[in-house]
């Protein structure tokens, strides 16, 4: 991520930072569901293929698809409430 931010081209910044957002959401979701998912055969192989798809250097990679279809709409719907909660916490701190 630091290399992407420090590079002169901003296209790779968007690609890799989008990947890290999707990967972070995936890790949070997996921490709750991993208790059940690891019982499925080939779960780890599927997880590996999913993460490779998310990193693929193509315009339709998993990070772009998931971010624009799931994460971004959810964020745009709830970002004002999150900003309000964060500002309340920072004032109380």
Helices and strands as residue ranges (DSSP letters): H 2-6, H 11-37, H 43-55, H 62-66, I 67-71, H 72-92
